[in-house]
Amino acid sequence: MQLHDVWFVLIAVLWTGYFFLEGFDFGVGVLTKLLARDRTEKRVLINTIGPVWDGNEVWLLTAGGATFAAFPDWYATLFSGFYLPLLLILVCLIIRGVAFEYRHKRSEDRWQTNWEHAIFWTSLIPAFLWGVAFANIVRGVKIDADKEYVGTLLDLLNGYALLGGLVTLTLFTFHGAVFTSLKTVGDIRDRSRRLAAWLGAATAVLAVVFLAWTQAARGDTASLVAAVVAALALLAALGCNLAGREGWAFALSGITIAATVAMLFLTLFPNVMPSSLDPAWNLTVTNASSSPYTLKIMTWCAGVATPVVLLYQGWTYWVFRKRIGTQHIADAH
């Protein structure tokens, strides 16, 4: 296996880690409107992800940086063609981080309500747009012979991409509901399990259509296996959620995300960004990659840094592993 193939796999792993971890905290952000009945319950939901949400975003920074260094032509075409959606995601992530930090700085009802609205919308919009972006990458976009995107914003708003956005939105919200039931106690825990059942059913319907469409358009045997794993894991997660096996349900919803991402990357390879104008203009792991020397240096750096990141993130989750409920929330000033 060539180094550019290795880095294609590593970038797929980084995106998988990002969607697994950021997926549930996007979901929790959406649930602040769908599940929480009052401000105290909203504080419970926010506190479940408070110690970890910023660490989860490390995976996005690493995935973006790895793409820039390993496949500069892919990075350039992606960020020029998807400029507005990716800019909107970036603005949402900035506002979301500010909202988490500033919401509790003042006790006025209007102040906190506005920041809670911000948390909801800046969780929902990226969860939807990431699906739109990746669906378009798999489907293919208008790339010319100079490796430049020549389409418009409306070209990205096609039926397949919008379906992909709905799949990621519902899947992340389901993942967040399962995480909430795993991290809370009391009534909010019971309601999150019931809501997860409905969200999981909606996700299953949308995901089956999306995975079947993807497989029919670009799939092979390997992608079919990944699609089957994703479908079975989602059904098993639903079953475990109904049985009250919350840890298993969370692990299986994570496997659903991982298998779905794996399927998308398997349908891409050896392309990294197909051209819908001419297959000869596809960006591939070969023509979009950096030099072998650059990839070699990156591999050594990743080998040193990755275990450190995994250790400190694992330690963080272990320290903040206990459940919380409304009884753990101090009265407002």
N, C-alpha and C positions, 0 to 999 in steps of 0.2 A: 504493500500500500504506500502510495506517495504521500509526502507531507501535506500537500494541498487537500488530499482526501481525508487525512487525519484531522485537519483543521475544519473541514466541513462537518465532520462528526462532532468535534468539540463544540462548534458553534451551535449545532443542534442540541447538544447537551445543556449548554448555557441557556438557551431559550426555554428548554424544558424545565430547568430549575427555576427560571424566572416566572413562568406561567404557573408552576406548581405552588410557589411561595407567594408571589404577588397576586395570584389568582384568588386565594382565599381572603386576602385583605382587601382586594377590590370588592369581593362578595360581601364582606362584613360592612364595607362602606355603603353599599347599596341597601343592605338590611337595616341600616339606621332609619330608613323610611318605611321599609316593608314590615319589619318585625317589632321594633321598639315602640312602646306605647307612650312613654314619657321621657323626660330628660334624663332621669336616673338610669333607665334601661339603655338609652343611647350612650351614656357614659360607660356602662358595663361593656357594650359592644366595642366601643373605641378602645377601652382598656385591654381587651383581649389581644388586640394587635399593636397596642402602644409601644411595647418594648422591641418589636420585631419589624415593623413595616419599613423603616428606613434601611435596615440591613437587607431586606428582600430586594430592594432596588439596586443593590450592588450587582446582582446578576444581570440586570439590564445594562448597566454601565459597562460591565465586562463583555457582554455579548456585542454591544455596539463597538467597543474598542477593538475586540478581536476581529470583527468584520472589517473595520477600517484598516487594520494592520495586515490581515491575512488575505483579504479580497478587496483591494481598494477600488477596483472598477465596479464591483457589486455595490459597495458602500456609496460611491458617487452617484451611480444611476438610481439606486433606491432612494436616497435622500433628496435628489433633485426631482425625481418623478413623483414621490409621495410627500413632497415638501409640506403642503398644507395639513394633511392628516397627521403627519409626525410632529409638526409644530404644535398642533392642537393638543396632541398627547403630552408633549413636553410642558406646555402651559398648564394643563390639568395637573400634572405631577407636581409642578412648582406650587400651585395654589393649594393642592391637597396637603402638601407638607406644611405650608404656612397655617392651614386650617387646623391641623392636628395640634400645632404648637400654640396658636393664639386663641383657640376657642375658650379655654378656661382662664384666660388672663383677666377677664372682666366678668362680673356677675350679672350684668344687665341681660334681660331676656332677649332683647332684639340682637344684641351682639352675638350671643351664643347661637341663636336661631340662624342667623346669616351664615355663620361658619359651618353649622350643621348642614345647611343647604349645599354649601360648597363641597363638603365631604361627600355627600350623596352624588352630586353631578360629576365631580372630578374622579369618582370611582366608576360610575356607570359609563361615561363617555370613552375612557381608555379601554375598558373591558370590551366594548363594542368595536372600537376602531382597530384594535389589534387583530381581531378576527377578519375585518375587512381588508387590512393590509396583507396578512398572510394568505388569505384566499386569492387575492389578486396576484401575489407572487407565484403561487402554484398555477393559477389559470393562465398566466402570461399577460404581458402588457406591451404597449407599442414602443419597442426599442429598435432604433435604426442601425445602420452599419457602423456608425461611429460610437455605438454603445450608449446613446443618449435616448432618454424618454421623450417621445414626441406626441404623446396623448394629452388629454385634458383631465380635469378633475372629474367630469361627468363619466369618463371612461372607467373610472375606478368604482363608480356607484352602480355596478351591474348586479343582476339577481344573485349570482353565485357568491359574490363578495358580501352582499348584504345578508345572505343566509349565514355565511361564515361569521359575520359579526353577531348575529343573534345566537349562534351556537356558543361562541366564547362568552357572551354576556350571561346566558342562562347557566352555562357550565360553571363559570366562576362564581355566580351567585349561589348555585347549589353547593359548590365546594366551600363557600363561606358559611352557608347555613350548617353544614356538617361540622365545620370547625367550631362554630358557635356552640353547637350542642356538646361538643367535646370539651369546651373551655368554660362552660357556665354551669350554674346550679339553679334549681328552683323552677319557677314557672317559665322563665325565658328559655330555659333548656328544653322543656317539653314543647313549647310553641315552635322553637327552631327546628326540632325534629319533624313536627307535622308540616311545617312549611317546606322543609327539605324534600319531603315526599312529593309534594306538588311540583316543586322546581325540578326535581329529578325526572319526573314523568314528562314535563315539557321539554327538558333537555334531550331526553331519549328520542322523542319524536323528531325534533330538529336535527339532532346528530345523525340519526339513521339516514335521513334524506341527504344531508351534507356529505357523509362518508360514502354513501352509495354513488352520489354524483361525482365525487372526486375519483373514486375507484373506476367508474365507467369512463371517465375522460382521460385519465393519465395513469391509472394504477397498474401494478404488476402483482406477482405472487407475494412478494415481501410486504407491499403496502396492504394487500388484502389481509394478511396475517395480523398486521398492526391494527387494522380497522376492526377485525373480529375481537381482538384483545380489548380494544377500547369499548366496544359494545358490551361485551361480557362483564368487564370491570364496572361499567356504569350500572348494569342490572344488579350485579352483586352488591354494589354500594347502596343501591336502593333497598335491597333485602336486609342488609346489615343495619341500615338506618331504622327500618321498621322494627327490627328485632332489638333495638337499643344497643347494638354493638358499635358505639360511636368511633372508637379507635380504628376498627376495621373499615368502617364506612369512609372515614377520612383518608385512610391509606388507599382504598380502592378508587375513590374519586380522584386522588392524585395520579393513580395509575391510568385512569381514563384520560387525564390531561396529557400525561407522558406518551401514551400510545397514539393519541391524536396528533401530537406534534411530530412523533416519529413517522406516522403515515405521511404527513405533509412533506417532510424532508426526504422520505424515500421516493415519493412521486417526483420530487425535483431532481434528484441526483441522476446524472452528473451535472445537470444545470444548477445554477444558483438563482437565475432570473430569466425565464424563457421569454423570447420575443414572439408576440402574436402576429407580427408582420412577415417574418421569414425565419424558419428554424436555424438557418445559417448564421443569424445574428444573435442567437442565444448567448447569454453570459454563462460560462461553465466554470467548473473548478480549475480548469486549465488556463483558459484565456483571461480570467478575472483575478487570478491569484498574484501574490507578491513573489519575489525571487526565493529560490530555495534557501539561500543564506538567511533571509529575513524570517522565514518560517522556522528554520532551525533555532535561531535565537529565541523566537517566541515560545517554542516548545520547551526549551530549558527554563525560561521564566515561569511558564505555566506550571511546570513540574514542581517548582519551589513554592510558588504563591498559592496554588489551589488547595493543598492540604491545610495551610494556615487559615484560609477563609472558611473551609468546611469545619475546622475545629472550633473557631470562635463563634460561628453561627450555631453549631450544634450545642455548644456550651450555653449560649443565650437562651435557646429554646428549653434546655434542661432547667436552667435557673427559674424561668417563668412558666413552669409546666402546670402549676396548680390552677384549679378552677376558681372562678369568681362569680359573685352574684350581687344583687342589689344591696344586700346587707353589708357588703364590703365597700360601698360607696359612701364617703363621708357626706354629711349634710352640706348644702351650699351655704356660702357666707350670707 
